[in-house]
C-alpha cells in the first residue's frame, strides 16, 4: 500500500514537471518568434490595437463592420459596408475606406474626418446600373463647426427620435442645417451626374458661386453665380 502511494506521488510530481516544461517550451517558442508569416489567410474582421488595447483600425466585412466610436464608446449598431475604419487615440472614428457593388450599383468612398465631428474630405465614386447611371466621382470638401460635435448631434438625434414625430424631426434638422450646425459642402472637383467635368466652389451656406467646367458637349464654362444660382458673369 505504501509503495502504491509513493508511486502515485511520483506520477503527480512527474505530471506537474512535464506541464511546466511544456508551458515553458510554448512560451519561449512564441516569444522567440513573435512574427508569423502567412501566405494566405481568410478572416472576417481584424482589429489593429495599441499595446494598451486602444483600437486604431478595423478591417472588416460588411456583417462585422464597426459602427463607429465617439470618446471610446461605440455608437448604436448600423449597417456599414466592408472596408477599413480608422480611430484616433481619443477613441473617435477619424476616417475610413468603404466600398461595394451589386445589381443596383457600385461605389467607393475614402473619408477624412474633422476632429470631434464628421467628414471634411472625401474621394468618392458612385453609379447605378442601367441606362441612367448617374455616375459621379471626384474630390469633395466640407466645412463643419467646432461648437457642434458629432457627440452632440447624436444626442439631439436620439432625443428627437424618442418623440416619434417625423414632422418635428424634419423641422429640427432643417433648422440645424440653416444654422450651419450640420456643415456645408464647399468644394467639388470631378465629374457630375449630368456629365460636367470641372471645379464647383460653394459659399459658406453651401450654394454654388463659382464653377469652371467642360460639359458633355465639350463646351467650356466659367461662371460666377449669385445666392439664387443665377449667372452674374460668364
N, C-alpha and C positions, 0 to 999 in steps of 0.2 A: 504493500500500500504506500509506504513512504517512497519507494522507488518510482511509483506511478506519479505521485505528487511532484517529485523532483523533475521528472521528465516533462510534465505539463508546464512547470515553471520555466524550464529551459526553452520550450517551444514558444512560450509567451515572450520571453526575452528576445529570442531569435526573430519572431514576427515584428516586434517593436523596432529592433535594429534595422531589419530589412525595409520596413516602411520609411524610416528616417533616411536611409541611404537612397531609396528610390526618389523620395521628395527632393533631396539634395541634388540628385542627378538631373531631374527635370528642371529644377530652379537654375542650376548652373548652365544647363544646355540652352535654355531660352535667354538667360542673361548674357551668355557669351555670343549669341547670335540673335539680337532683338529685331533685326530687319529681315523680313521674309520676302522671297521673290516668288511671284505667281505669274505664270504665262497667261492665264485666263481665269476670271472669277465672275460668277453670277451672283448679284446681290440686289435686294430691293431698296435698301437705303444705307447710306454711310454718313455717320456723324463725325465731323472733324472738331476736336476739342483741344483746349489748352491743358497743361498738366494739372490745373486745379479743377478741371471738369467744365470750364466755361465753353459753351457752344460757340463755334466760329463759322461753321459752314455745314450745310446739309446737302447731300447729293441723293436724290430720291426719285422713285417712280411716282406716278400720279396718286395712287391709292395711299401711299405712306408719306406724302409730301407734308412738310412742316407748315402749319397755318400762319406762322409769323410770331414775333415776340415784341413786347414793349416793357422795358425795365425788368428784364429777366422773367417775365410772365408771358406764357403763350396766350394769344388771342383765341377767340372762340373758333372751333373747328370750321373749316370752309374748304371748298373744292379748289385745288390749285393744280396746275399742270406739272408734268415731270420737269426736272431741271435742277439748278443749284440755287440755294438761298444763302445769303451772307449775313453774318451777325457781328456787331462790334462788341467791345469789352463792356459797354453799358448794359448789354443784354437786349439791344434793339436790332431789329432787322434793318439792314442798311443797303440792300440791293439784291439783285439776283438775275438769273437767266432761266427763262421758261420757254417751252415750245410744244407744239403738237400739230397734227394734221390728220384729218379723217375725211369721210364722204361729204362733209359740209364745208370744209375749208382748211386752210393752213395758216400757221403763224409762228413767230418767234419774237421775243422781247428781251432785251438786256437793259436792266434798270439800275440807276444810281439814286439812292435816297438821300434827301437832306436830313441833317441831324434832327432827331426828335419828331420827324414827320415823314411824309410820303415822297414819291419820286420827284426829282427835279430834272432828270435827264434820262432819255430812253432812245435806244437804237431799236427800231421796230419794223416788223413786216407782217402783213396780214392780207388774205384774199379769200374769197368764197369760190365755190365751184360753179360751173355753168357759164352761160353767156355773159351775165353781168357779174364779173369777178370782184369789182370794187377793190382792185389791188392797190395797196398803199404801202410805201416803205420809205424810211428816212430817219433823220435825227430830230427829236422833239425836246424842247426845253420848257420848264415851268418856273414861275415864281410862287413861293409859298411863305406865309407869315411865320415869324418867330414866336408870336404871342398866342398861337393856337396850335397846340401839338397834336400829334396823332392820338395820343392817350386821351386828350380832351375830346377829340372828335368821336372816339369810340364810346366814351361815357355819354355824350349827347345822343348818339345814335341808339344806344341801349335804352336810354330814358324815353326817347320818343317812340320806340317800338313797343314798349310796355303800355303806352297809352292806346295802342291798337286803333289809331286814327290816321288813315292814309292821307287825308286832305291836310291835316295839321302837319304831318310828317313832311309832305311835299313843300308846304309853305315855309316851314322852319329851315329846310335845306336851301330853298330859294333865297331866303334872307341871308343865310351864311355865305352863299355864293356871291350875292350882291355886295356884301361887306368884305369880300376878298378872303374870307376865312378858309375856303376850300382850295385856294390857289388858282392861278390863271396860266393858261398856255401863253408863251411869249414868242416862240420861235419854232419854225419847222423848215427843214431843208430836205427835199426829196421829191417823190412822185405822189400826186394826189389821186383820188379815185376817178376823177374825170380826165386824167391823162396829162395834167400840167406838171412840168418838172421845173423846180426852182426854189427860191427862198421866200418865205412868208413870215413877216415880223408883225407882232401884235403889241398893242399898248397894255398898260397895267390893268385894264379891265377885260383883257382877252380878245379885243377886237382887232382884226387885221387892218394895219395902217400903211404898210409898205409891202409890195410884192414884186418880185423880179423873176420872171419865168418864161419858159417856152411852152406853148400849148400843143395839143395833139396834132395840129395842122402846121407845126413848125413856125408859127408866128411868135415873135418876141414881144414881151410886155415889161414895161417898168411903170408901175402905178403907185401913186400916193392917194390914200383914201381918207375920208373924214370918219367921224364916230358912227355915222349911219351906214358906212360901207360904200358911199358914193365916191367915184373917182374925182379928185380935185386937180390932179396933174398927171399927164401921161407923157 
